[in-house]
Amino acid sequence: QYWHVTETATHNGTKLSGSVRYQFLFGGQVVSRQPGGSFKDGVFHDKLLFPTRSVGIPLTLQVVVKTRYGTDYINWSVKVRA
């Protein structure tokens, strides 16, 4: 099952370009890093597929958004269901 994600990046109303990548944390430690991609005009769309072995494990999905203004980290607590 895919998880659809959309990230938006603006600065003072201006749509930004940049890149997105993902980190998965367990107990505060990074257990996986995954590429995302680049975006233009302030919007990035992607779909994530969680591996079967992650079912039932409490994880933090950290979306790392990098633009010319710096890097932002967006955390989501997730628990994958079968």
C-alpha positions, 0 to 999 in steps of 0.5 A: 500500500502506498502512502501519498505525500505532498510537500509545499515550500514557500518563503514570504508567499514565493514558491520555492524550488529545492529537494526532498529526501526521507529519513526513517527513525526508530527510537530517535535513531535513523534506521533508513534514508531514502531519496525523494527528488527535486521540485519546482514551483513550491510543490513536491508529490511522491508516494512511499511504499513501506516495506513489509517488515515495518508493519506494526513498528512505531516509526518517525518519518522525517521529511527533509526539505532543502531550499536556498533558504535552508533545510527544514525537517518535518516529522510524522509519527507513523505505524504501518498497518498490513 
